[in-house]
Amino acid sequence: MPVKKVAIGVVLFILIIIILQNLTVVDVKFLFWAFGINLLLVILLPFLIGAVMGWFFRSLYENRSKDSKKEVSERSQTTT
């Protein structure tokens, strides 16, 4: 069995355990608002937001580094 499939299976198993153990509703207070939300969402939402932000900034950085490398190679070709 490939390592990737085993790793995905382990992660899914752990995710199922986390979901089943965190189904309670908790009160969240933010500034003037107070509302009840599932504990699982309180745990997962910041993680997912951080992952999306990390992916976005990584792709932004990679695009900038590709553009700067392209610009440097174009400059070196025009000067020679």
N, CA, C and O of each residue as an XYZ file, in Angstrom:
320
protein
N       0.855     -1.182      0.000
C       0.000      0.000      0.000
C       0.897      1.240      0.000
O       1.833      1.330      0.794
N       0.615      2.184     -0.880
C       1.454      3.388     -0.943
C       1.390      4.211      0.347
O       0.372      4.244      1.040
N       2.491      4.858      0.637
C       2.604      5.650      1.862
C       1.579      6.784      1.878
O       1.029      7.109      2.930
N       1.325      7.380      0.725
C       0.390      8.504      0.650
C      -1.023      8.078      1.066
O      -1.702      8.807      1.789
N      -1.465      6.904      0.611
C      -2.805      6.427      0.974
C      -2.895      6.106      2.465
O      -3.919      6.369      3.097
N      -1.838      5.544      3.021
C      -1.821      5.246      4.456
C      -1.878      6.545      5.255
O      -2.616      6.639      6.235
N      -1.108      7.538      4.845
C      -1.097      8.824      5.544
C      -2.469      9.488      5.481
O      -2.941     10.035      6.478
N      -3.107      9.442      4.322
C      -4.448     10.029      4.178
C      -5.439      9.284      5.072
O      -6.295      9.906      5.701
N      -5.328      7.964      5.131
C      -6.201      7.172      5.989
C      -6.025      7.508      7.457
O      -7.007      7.614      8.192
N      -4.785      7.676      7.889
C      -4.509      8.022      9.288
C      -5.072      9.401      9.615
O      -5.685      9.594     10.665
N      -4.863     10.354      8.720
C      -5.376     11.714      8.947
C      -6.902     11.704      9.009
O      -7.487     12.364      9.867
N      -7.548     10.970      8.118
C      -9.012     10.894      8.148
C      -9.510     10.228      9.426
O     -10.515     10.659      9.992
N      -8.831      9.196      9.885
C      -9.205      8.532     11.132
C      -9.100      9.493     12.314
O     -10.000      9.554     13.152
N      -8.015     10.232     12.378
C      -7.836     11.214     13.454
C      -8.893     12.310     13.361
O      -9.420     12.754     14.381
N      -9.202     12.744     12.147
C     -10.228     13.775     11.950
C     -11.592     13.286     12.428
O     -12.340     14.046     13.044
N     -11.922     12.033     12.153
C     -13.197     11.478     12.612
C     -13.246     11.448     14.133
O     -14.278     11.776     14.718
N     -12.159     11.065     14.785
C     -12.113     11.059     16.254
C     -12.310     12.474     16.795
O     -13.064     12.673     17.748
N     -11.640     13.453     16.195
C     -11.779     14.841     16.636
C     -13.216     15.311     16.475
O     -13.754     15.968     17.366
N     -13.841     14.985     15.359
C     -15.224     15.398     15.119
C     -16.159     14.793     16.166
O     -17.010     15.487     16.724
N     -15.998     13.517     16.425
C     -16.894     12.840     17.363
C     -16.713     13.316     18.805
O     -17.663     13.283     19.587
N     -15.516     13.753     19.162
C     -15.278     14.178     20.539
C     -15.582     15.655     20.774
O     -15.589     16.100     21.922
N     -15.828     16.408     19.740
C     -16.030     17.848     19.902
C     -17.344     18.317     19.284
O     -17.367     19.281     18.518
N     -18.424     17.640     19.616
C     -19.729     18.004     19.077
C     -20.525     18.918     20.002
O     -21.649     19.292     19.667
N     -19.985     19.281     21.136
C     -20.718     20.126     22.073
C     -20.777     21.565     21.572
O     -19.950     22.002     20.772
N     -21.770     22.278     22.060
C     -21.940     23.688     21.700
C     -21.323     24.545     22.803
O     -21.578     24.323     23.986
N     -20.510     25.526     22.406
C     -19.884     26.429     23.372
C     -20.312     27.855     23.062
O     -20.671     28.175     21.929
N     -20.269     28.708     24.083
C     -20.590     30.117     23.901
C     -19.326     30.876     23.520
O     -18.287     30.750     24.169
N     -19.434     31.662     22.461
C     -18.318     32.477     22.005
C     -18.725     33.935     22.154
O     -19.786     34.342     21.681
N     -17.880     34.718     22.813
C     -18.150     36.143     22.986
C     -17.105     36.923     22.211
O     -15.904     36.709     22.380
N     -17.570     37.835     21.355
C     -16.690     38.669     20.564
C     -17.250     40.084     20.549
O     -18.318     40.337     19.991
N     -16.516     40.999     21.169
C     -16.932     42.393     21.308
C     -18.331     42.466     21.902
O     -18.510     42.186     23.087
N     -19.325     42.838     21.101
C     -20.678     43.005     21.609
C     -21.558     41.797     21.353
O     -22.705     41.760     21.799
N     -21.038     40.810     20.642
C     -21.836     39.658     20.271
C     -21.490     38.463     21.140
O     -20.354     38.293     21.582
N     -22.496     37.648     21.368
C     -22.310     36.364     22.050
C     -23.206     35.357     21.335
O     -24.394     35.609     21.131
N     -22.639     34.233     20.960
C     -23.425     33.233     20.247
C     -22.879     31.847     20.543
O     -21.719     31.688     20.925
N     -23.729     30.851     20.360
C     -23.333     29.465     20.556
C     -22.858     28.883     19.236
O     -23.479     29.098     18.195
N     -21.765     28.151     19.280
C     -21.208     27.560     18.079
C     -20.610     26.202     18.454
O     -20.176     25.993     19.587
N     -20.596     25.309     17.508
C     -20.041     23.980     17.712
C     -18.546     24.096     18.006
O     -17.835     24.840     17.331
N     -18.074     23.367     19.004
C     -16.665     23.416     19.393
C     -15.752     23.012     18.245
O     -14.650     23.545     18.112
N     -16.193     22.091     17.429
C     -15.396     21.668     16.280
C     -15.115     22.847     15.348
O     -14.008     22.981     14.826
N     -16.116     23.697     15.143
C     -15.910     24.872     14.294
C     -14.937     25.861     14.926
O     -14.146     26.499     14.232
N     -15.003     25.980     16.242
C     -14.074     26.870     16.945
C     -12.639     26.374     16.765
O     -11.706     27.174     16.692
N     -12.469     25.067     16.694
C     -11.135     24.502     16.511
C     -10.700     24.586     15.045
O      -9.571     24.986     14.759
N     -11.582     24.215     14.119
C     -11.199     24.088     12.719
C     -11.151     25.403     11.944
O     -10.303     25.560     11.065
N     -12.033     26.342     12.245
C     -12.063     27.587     11.463
C     -10.739     28.360     11.503
O     -10.254     28.756     10.443
N     -10.141     28.589     12.654
C      -8.850     29.286     12.639
C      -7.764     28.508     11.886
O      -6.919     29.101     11.216
N      -7.795     27.174     12.003
C      -6.833     26.358     11.267
C      -7.025     26.514      9.760
O      -6.057     26.717      9.027
N      -8.265     26.421      9.301
C      -8.533     26.537      7.872
C      -8.223     27.938      7.345
O      -7.690     28.084      6.244
N      -8.551     28.961      8.121
C      -8.235     30.326      7.710
C      -6.723     30.509      7.599
O      -6.240     31.125      6.649
N      -5.980     29.980      8.561
C      -4.514     30.064      8.508
C      -3.942     29.306      7.328
O      -2.997     29.771      6.691
N      -4.508     28.137      7.026
C      -4.024     27.355      5.880
C      -4.273     28.094      4.567
O      -3.407     28.124      3.693
N      -5.451     28.685      4.432
C      -5.761     29.432      3.205
C      -4.859     30.658      3.081
O      -4.371     30.965      1.993
N      -4.638     31.357      4.190
C      -3.749     32.522      4.148
C      -2.317     32.113      3.821
O      -1.635     32.800      3.060
N      -1.855     30.999      4.387
C      -0.517     30.504      4.091
C      -0.371     30.133      2.636
O       0.645     30.448      2.016
N      -1.373     29.466      2.075
C      -1.347     29.112      0.655
C      -1.330     30.370     -0.213
O      -0.584     30.446     -1.189
N      -2.154     31.351      0.147
C      -2.227     32.583     -0.634
C      -0.893     33.324     -0.621
O      -0.391     33.711     -1.677
N      -0.316     33.526      0.562
C       0.939     34.274      0.643
C       2.101     33.504      0.026
O       3.019     34.110     -0.527
N       2.070     32.173      0.113
C       3.117     31.374     -0.521
C       3.049     31.520     -2.034
O       4.075     31.705     -2.689
N       1.837     31.439     -2.594
C       1.707     31.583     -4.044
C       2.074     32.999     -4.476
O       2.660     33.190     -5.542
N       1.736     33.985     -3.663
C       2.106     35.360     -3.972
C       3.618     35.520     -3.979
O       4.168     36.163     -4.872
N       4.299     34.940     -2.991
C       5.756     34.999     -2.907
C       6.402     34.273     -4.083
O       7.375     34.764     -4.656
N       5.862     33.099     -4.451
C       6.427     32.355     -5.566
C       6.274     33.121     -6.874
O       7.185     33.127     -7.702
N       5.124     33.767     -7.063
C       4.925     34.554     -8.284
C       5.897     35.722     -8.347
O       6.430     36.030     -9.413
N       6.133     36.375     -7.214
C       7.086     37.485     -7.192
C       8.496     37.004     -7.487
O       9.229     37.651     -8.236
N       8.886     35.865     -6.900
C      10.241     35.375     -7.122
C      10.412     34.927     -8.570
O      11.490     35.107     -9.137
N       9.378     34.347     -9.187
C       9.452     33.975    -10.602
C       9.590     35.213    -11.475
O      10.379     35.230    -12.420
N       8.808     36.264    -11.152
C       8.877     37.501    -11.929
C      10.242     38.149    -11.808
O      10.781     38.637    -12.802
N      10.815     38.163    -10.611
C      12.114     38.802    -10.428
C      13.204     37.996    -11.126
O      14.124     38.585    -11.693
N      13.127     36.662    -11.101
C      14.106     35.844    -11.820
C      13.994     36.064    -13.322
O      15.003     36.135    -14.022
N      12.760     36.172    -13.815
C      12.537     36.412    -15.238
C      13.097     37.772    -15.639
O      13.709     37.912    -16.698
N      12.882     38.775    -14.782
C      13.378     40.114    -15.058
C      14.904     40.144    -15.080
O      15.499     40.798    -15.937
N      15.537     39.443    -14.149
C      16.996     39.399    -14.105
C      17.548     38.708    -15.347
O      18.546     39.160    -15.908
N      16.920     37.624    -15.782
C      17.409     36.923    -16.975
C      17.206     37.773    -18.223
O      18.034     37.744    -19.133
N      16.105     38.534    -18.276
C      15.880     39.416    -19.422
C      16.913     40.544    -19.452
O      17.397     40.914    -20.522
N      17.249     41.084    -18.294
C      18.261     42.137    -18.228
C      19.627     41.618    -18.674
O      20.355     42.303    -19.393
N      19.967     40.409    -18.245
C      21.278     39.862    -18.600
C      21.350     39.560    -20.093
O      22.428     39.657    -20.680
N      20.245     39.198    -20.718
C      20.242     38.922    -22.147
C      20.331     40.203    -22.959
O      20.944     40.214    -24.027
N      19.724     41.292    -22.467
C      19.762     42.538    -23.232
C      21.112     43.242    -23.102
O      21.491     44.000    -23.996
N      21.843     43.011    -22.020
C      23.131     43.677    -21.840
C      24.249     42.979    -22.589
O      25.292     43.586    -22.835
N      24.061     41.715    -22.960
C      25.120     40.998    -23.673
C      24.911     40.997    -25.148
O      25.718     40.433    -25.886
